[in-house]
Amino acid sequence: MASQSVTIEDVAKAAHVSRQTVSRVINHATNVSESAREKVEKAIEELGYVPNLAARRMGGSRSYVLMALIERGAAHHLPLGEMLMAGLDECSANGYHIMFEQIAAPSAALQFSEAEAEMGRVLMPIIGAVQPDGVVILPPLDHCAPLLSALKKRGVASACLANRQEFGRTVPGLDEGAFAQTAADRLVALGHRQIGFVPGAGDRQRSQRRIEGYRRRLAEAGSRAQRHFVAEPVSDAASARALAREWLTPTIRPTAIITETAEAALAFAQVARTMKLSVPHDLSILSLEETPSLADATPGISALHLPYGTMFGRACEKLIKKEQSEGEENLQQACVFVERASTGKAPRVV
């Protein structure tokens, strides 16, 4: 038989089981005996049967499709390749498909109810056409409460890459402030107080949340560096090198730098070298972005980064298994610190 003409009834007949048993095997159900599963899988292989989504839905209410929502214009701020591969691995292992969709965030000028209604209109054709079993909301949309509410009203399960603490309660979304606070804590633990922060020119709202977390930790350490060493967003290597020369020339200068991008971290290391400043003896550098170039640098640049792929795969797993969001791991525990030669104890005198 040609695979296109083989039906689920043909498989059931060849395996001498019911149609429902074939459907359960296709849908990875657990209430099937091992012998029945083997007979069905053998019949599928011999007949060349290819199940389609419509046939699979007959075994239950699932569509076996997950969707990832990305804010239009924000895709280049995320390691989509890393997340796609992690999502494919998780979905393929469970008989699922994954698709990505771009949407526009609601206008900040709208009231909550208006923004929620707008999100509902945006979601209607997307959700209606695909009917996903769940939606993974990627940052910065994970901070969009109207979107989360619109999905909930339509009965669509959603998951974010992590949860955050806000006003004493757990809510969906990456805690970017806690992420940067963890980075600052790494350097404070090494004795640094004069710590600078160099934001990238990407997502301004994300950078602002990170700056707030960095400032919070320095204030706790009794440092005033957060008043003097927070740069304007740096867009390229040339502007990062100009900033490095400006900050590292005076007598009072930072002893450590946190950069949002690997490019800025490498630029600071380059300028420090030309100015005869030793990394890390005179200047420690910590990047919030991990790239192969950091490991290849001399000295290697330390990084504290978020494992977006792992977190995305975990979000897919939660939706497939219909887990509740309350069990999300703490963001600080999810951070990955790659220690290299660019971070060390603070110098005694600056």
N, C-alpha and C positions, 0 to 999 in steps of 0.2 A: 504493500500500500504506500501511496505517497503520503508524507507526513501531514500535508495540508488537509487530506481527506480523512485522516484517522480521528475518531471521536473518542470521548471519554467512555462511551458505551462499548466501543470496540475493545478498549483496554480492559474494562470490567469483564467482558465476555471471555477474552483470552486468558485472564487471570482467574476466572471462575469465582469472582467476588462481586459484591454489589457496587453500583455506581457511587454510593456514598463512601464506601471504603476507598475507592480510587481517589475520590475528592479529598479524603482525610490524608492520604499518603502525599498527594500533591501539595497539600497545605501544611505539611509537617506536623500534623496532629499527633498527640501522644497516645490516644486511645485506639491504637491499631496493633494487632499482634505482629510479632516479628515475622512469622511465616507468611501472613497476608501481605505485609510490606514487601517482602522479598519477591513474592509472586507478581505484585503490581509493578515493582521496579523492573523486573525482568520483562514483563509484557510491554512496558513503556519503551524499553530499549529495543526489543525485537520489532515492535511496530513503528518505531521512530516517532512516537507521539510527542507533540509539542503543546503543552497546556497554554491557554491564553488567559488573560486577566478575567474575562467574562466568565469562563468556565470555573475559574478558581473561586470567584465570588459566590458561586452557587453552594460552596461548602460552608458559607458563613457570611457575615456582614463585612468582612475585610476587603479592601481593594488591593492590598499588598503593594502599595505605593506610598513612599514618604516624600515630602516636599521640603526643600530648604528655601526660606525667604531671605533675599538679600536686598538691602536698600540700593536703589538705583544711584550709581555714581560712587558707591562705597566699596565695590568689589575689589578694586586694586589695593585696598588697605588690608586685605585678608589673604592668607595663604590658601587659596581655593584648591590648588592642586593637592596639597597635603590633606585637606578636609575631604575632597572628593574621593581620594583613594581609601581613606579610613571609612567613609560612608559606604562605598562600594563593597569593601571587605565585610562590613557588618551586615549589610542588606543581602548580599549574595549568599552568605552563610545561612540566612533565614528565608530564602525564597522571595526577597523583596526587591523592588526597584526604587531608585532615588532620582529625583529631578530637582533642578534649581530654577527659581523664578525670581525676577527682579520686580520690585514695586517701589513706588514713591512714598516717602513718609508724609504724614499729614502736615499741613502748615502749622507752625507754632502759634499763629494768631488765632486759631480756632479754639473754641471752648471744647471741653472733653467730650460732651455728647455729640457735638458737630464732627469732631475728629473721629469718634467711634463710628458714626454713620458713614463718613467718607471711607474709612477702612473697610466697612461692610460692602460698600459699592465696588471698591477695588478688588476685594476678595471673591465676590459673587461669581464672576465668570471663571476665575482660576479654580476655586474650590469646586464649583458646580461641574466643571468639565472633567476633573481628575478624581474628585472625591478621595483625597488621600486619607490614610489611616492616622496620619499625624504630620505636624509641621515643625521643623527645626528653625527657630528664629535666630538669625545671625546678627552679631553686633554691627551697627548700633541700634538696630530695630528692637533688640532685646530690652531697651529702655522705653519703648513706645507702649505705654499703658493702653491707649485706645485700640491698638492692634491686638494686644493680648485679650482685651475684653471682647472685641469683635469675634475673635476665633472661639472664645469660650461660649458666647451666645449662640454660635452656630454649631456647637457640639463637636468642634474639631480639637483634638488633643494637640498640645504644643509642648515643646521643650526648648530650653536655652542651653548655652554651653556651660553655664554655672549659675548659681544663685548669689545674692548679695544681701547684706543686712542693712535695712533702712528703717529708721524710727523704731528699732526694737523688734522688727519682724523680718522674716525671710521672704524676699521677692525675687522674681526671675531677672537674670541679667548679670553680665560680668561686672565684678567690683574692681574697676580700673584704679580707683583710689587706693584700695588695699594692695593691689599689685605693685604700684609705685612705692607705697609705704614699706612693703617688704624689701624692695630694692634699697631704699634709704636705710632701712634697719641693718642690712648687710654691711654697709659702710660705717654706720654709727658704731656697730659692734667692733669694728677695727680701729676705733678711736677718732674717726673723722667727724668734724663739725662744720668745716667749710666745704660744703657739698653743693655743686652746681647742678642745674637741671636744664637739659637742652631738648626742647620738644621738636618733633618733626612737623612738616607742613601738610600732613594728611588730615585726619579727623580732628578738628579743633575741639569739639566737645569731649572726645576721649582724652586728648592732651590735657584739657583743663581739669578733668577728674583726676588724672595722674598727678598733676601739679599740686592739687589739693592734698592728696595722700602724702606726697613728698614733704610738703610744708608742715603737715600735721606731725609727721615723725620728727622733723628737725626742731619744731617748737617743743616737743616733748623732751628733746635732748638739750634744750636751752640754747639752741643756735639761732643766730640771726641771719645766717647765710641765705635763707629763703627769701629775704628782702632784697638781696643784692645780686644773687647769681641764678636768676631764672631768665632765660633768654627768650627772645621772640622766636617764633617757629623758624627752623632752618630748613631750607628747601633743597640744598645741594651741597656737595663737598666744598666748593669754593667759599660759600657763605659760612660753612662750619669752620673752615680754616681761618677765616677772618675773625670769627668769634673767638676762636682759641687764642689767636695772637693778642686780642683785646683783653681777655681774661687772664692770661698767663704772664703778661708783661709786668703788671704792677707788683709792688712788694706784698700787698695783701691780695692773695689770690686763692682760688679753691684748691684744696688738697685732693679732692675727688670729684668726678663728673659722672652723672647719669645721663645717658643719651637715649632718646627713643629709637633712633635708627643706628644700624651698624655702620652706615656711611659716615655719620657724624662722629662715632667712636673712633673710627680709623683716622679721620681728619685730625682729631685732637691728639692722637698718638703720633701722627706725622709731625705736627707743629711742635709738640713737646720735644721730639727728637732733635729738630733743627734748633731749638732754643737750649739744648743741652740739659734738659730736664729728664730725669730718670723716671720711667714707668716700671714699677709702681712706687719707687722710693720717694719721689717728689710729687707724683700725681697718679692716683688710682682711677681707672676707667671701667665703667660697667654699662653694658648695652642692654636695652630692653627688647632687642631684636637679635635673634640668633641666625647667622648665615655662615657658610663655609669660609668666607673671607676672614672672619674673626679668628678662626683656628689657624689660618695660614699667616696671619700677621706676626710681626716680631716687635715686642712680645705678643703672645696670644691674648686676645681681648676676652675678658669674662663676660658672661651674659646671663641674665635672668629672663626667662621667656615663658610664654604660655603655650602648652602643647595643644595647639588648635585641632590637629588631627585626632588625637586621642579623645579630646573633649567632644568633638563632633561625633565620633564613633559611639561614644557613651550616650550622647543625646539620642542617636538613632536607636540604640539598644533599648533605652527607656521606653521609647514609643512603641517599638515592636513588642516588648514584654509588658506594656501598659503599666509601667512602674509610676509611682507618685514622685513629684518633684522634691518633696521634703527631704529625701535621702541624699541630695546632692552633696558631694564632698566640698570641703572648705577650699576657697580659692587659693589661699596661701599654701595649702598642702599640694595643690595641683601645679603650682609654679615649679619650673625646672631651673636649677642653678647650675650653670656650667662654669666651674672655676678654672681660670687660666692665670697667666702670669701678670695680668694687668691690675690686679687688686691686691693691696697689702696694707700693713699698718700705717696709720697717719704719721707724717713726720712730726718731730717735736716742735720745730719752729718753722713758721712760714714767712 
